[in-house]
Amino acid sequence: MLRLRGICPFSWRVFQFRPISCEPLIIQMNKCTDEEQIFDFIERNKAILSEQQVGCAFNMLWKLQKQKTSLVKNVEYVRDHPQFLTLHNLAMNKFKLMNDDTLVNVLYITQQFAGEAFDPLVEALVTESWRRLERFDIKLLSEFSSCLAEQHLYFSPLMGKIADIVHRNLETTQDLSSLSVLMVNISSLISRHFQEQLVNKTELLFDTMDSSEVDFAKRIVQFLRNVRYRYQPLLERCNNIFLSNVDHLDLDSISKILSLHKFLQFNSFKFIMVAKKKLTEMTPLLNHPASFVKLFVALGPIAGPEEKKQLKSTMLLMAEKLTGEQALAVLGALEDMESRNSHLIKRVASVLYKHLDNYKPLELLKITQALTFLHFQSKEFFVKLRELLLSYLKISFIPTEMSFLVCAISMLPSPHLDEVGISRIEAVLPQCDLNKLTSFSASVLRWIQYDHMHLDSNTGKQLKLLQKLDHYSHQRLQHINSFDLLWKELKSLKGDVFPESLIEEMIAALQRFRDEINYINVAEIAYFISKTNYLSTLLLDRIASVAVQQIEKIHPFTIFAIILPFSVLNYDPHQRDEFLETCMQHLNSYLGIFDPHILVLLGFSLATLEYFPEDLLKAIFNIKFLARLDSQLEVLPSSLSIRVQFRLMELNRSVCLECPEFQIPWFHDRFCQQYNKGIGVMNRAQQQIYEMLAEVLGGINCVKASVLTPYYHTVDFECALDKKKKPLPYGSHNITLGQRPEMPWESNTEIVGSRLPPGAERIALEFLDSKSFCRNIPHIKGKSAMKKRHLEILGYRVIQISQFEWNSMALSTKDARMDYLRERIFGEVKS
């Protein structure tokens, strides 16, 4: 014993003066009811407090904080108290003696109270935790990872070490609650393969969780958002948890869920409707700007017309009280609502103007995009915004940040960039991925268009920059040797407009890796191809093959995305019938739970392919479904709502014309009359064609322009020939003009009738622009092919003339065009 005392005198002294039992001191702390009592206790006992009691003191302080109404104020009070510094120093001296749970808990609480960016205790606790990392269980590992996340250490070696531990222990992990925390925190560092392993593990453990636990479901959706993976099965299961617990969701939870769904483009009509009801009930209770802004952002985009009006009126009253952050959130909501309330937009913009110097580059881009979309005009605002963007650009060296700045500058009323700006862009090109390169290209194109209109001398330099961007983009695509990397880059591209020069290279790169297309990625790749308008039979045949062979692994709600490119590009794969029938069989049992607008879009896509499954049509054309659709149209953005209404009309028309045996009534007269009021106005090119046709046919009374047919197709030009191929003038030979007897029209536009002399034919001439054809070959797209079928059913001989042919060298003179028209109208019809 004496030898032991000699070897470890310090340890012996600590042991000797430590109380025999620390329980009485902890019991005393647990009886404290406010911070002052805790601090008095620390002051009296600081000489004898053990590491366990220090941890307990931190716990009690944080427990009391969570009970306060004004959290920030109380945190400052505790942080500035002299005895908190004492506790802080005690923890600094004793952290190595703490057990693992106490160590991580003290780290978490210290971070909540920390007032400075650097805290030596936080650094010491993190270092000690790193040393013990391998022995942490999954719960403690998840808590520690959250501490790192709070310090924004998502890309740190330490977070990488945590990801490695999770990967090694994934097979034996059974705690999904802790795993979901880790998934969110390590999501920036994981590979696609590890991502799929985590998703598979989540599916296996999902049913082990209590269905009332909403937080873990939110974390899973957050993880999918972080890795940009719209994995439908998990999203559906999480959504079911949200729906079953909607009565317990608060404003923050609903706002978060709606935001995540929006980013992932996950549609849940049921959740939107219950969220709308819940948020509407909260409206009278929220009058503080902070809480009302959250409500406005969440409810505004899904509210009905009257609710939107009420929200905007209330926001107008409190607009001047908004902080810079709140004003930015409101502006984003106004953009989502497609608002035209100029008074409110000006009020919000005035708040933004006050705080403009405090916004980061990404926020300045959001402001520019939103104000441009909302048609806001203010020379003073945009001058200051431009100066700010240029000043940021001069000092920025991060490619992502620079792409935000350049994009914002290009959207301003005078999108000019000087030589310094151009050289700044050129300097970072080797560091840019495809997303940033295409973003720069789009911005430079906007400058070129502006400068061309204003005869600016910088256009030549911008063209050279565009060539460099094109070169780097091609190089990047050509040198990618991994499908995962390729798809990550292609997925990051925003919008539907891709640089023309890159489309072919993108498709070629995808074709190289076509064997990598499987049930996991097939829907996303199909949707991407539909946006390119590029017909690749290799890729589409592969997509169809995967759908047929792996249909049981494909989520039914992704079938629409898989079918879309075939519909848009008017392509029948080798196994067309098997492909479409397999897809529909997989869908049939889910038709009742599809979001209404998705079902309409799916029905239209199939109709363009001349495929009319009876079960699907019965599901759409019934009163109950149409009532649900009407309810959903109220909460969709107005542009999407109108598009869905048009698709329903076009599907209704297609079924009436192509499948009369289903006896589905035509019910879109009023809708079509509303949207065809401006018909009949010709531009200059159409007027020239009209005059040529009149000359070819023998008079202006032998040709009609912008003719409405039954079911409201619009024909560019129409004429009629008798059985001897002689033009029939309108107004004679029993050609009925105006109203069709069996279908009363309420339109001022003349509608072609159905009676012609025996042997006569009615001809529709359609001039098709580039949008009617695939990007890479003169193959007519789905909608134009459908229109041709419909016109033929209505009795027309259809002549479709492409702009490529009409504007070709062969038809460069008026005489050549006249001869061409005569051949197409009077001669043999070219195939």
Secondary structure, DSSP 8 states (H G I E B T S, - for coil): -HHHHHH-HHHHHHHHHS-S-SHHHHHHHHT--SHHHHHHHHHHHTTT--HHHHHHHHHHHHHHHHT-S-HHHHHHHHHTSHHHHHHHHHHHHHGGGS-HHHHHHHHHHHHHH--SS--HHHHHHHHHHHHHGGG--HHHHHHHHHHHHHTT-TTSHHHHHHHHHHHHHGGG---HHHHHHHHHHHTTS--HHHHHHHHHHHHHHGGGS-TT-HHHHHHHHHHHHHTT---HHHHHHHHHHHHHTGGG--HHHHHHHHHHHHHHT---HHHHHHHHHHHHHHGGG--SHHHHHHHHHHHGGG--HHHHHHHHHHHHHHGGG--HHHHHHHHHHHHHTT---HHHHHHHHHHHHHTGGG--HHHHHHHHHHHHHTT---HHHHHHHHHHHHHHHHH---HHHHHHHHHHHHHSSS----HHHHHHHHHHGGG--HHHHHHHHHHHHHHHHHHHHTT-TTHHHHHHHHHHHHHHHHHHHHH---HHHHHHHHHT--SS---HHHHHHHHHHHHHTGGG--TTTHHHHHHHHHHHT---HHHHHHHHHHHHHSGGGS-GGGHHHHHHHHHHHT---TTHHHHHHHHHHHHGGGGGGS-HHHHHHHHHHHHHTT---HHHHHHHSSHHHHHHHHHHHHHS-HHHHHHHHHHHHHHHHHHHHH-GGG------HHHHHHH-TTTT---HHHHHHHHHHHHHHTSGGG-EEEEE-GGG-EEEEEEEE-TTS-B--TTSTT--BS-BTTB----SS-BB-S---TT-EEEEEEEE-GGGB-SSS--B-HHHHHHHHHHHHTTEEEEEEEHHHHTSGGG-SHHHHHHHHHHHHHS----
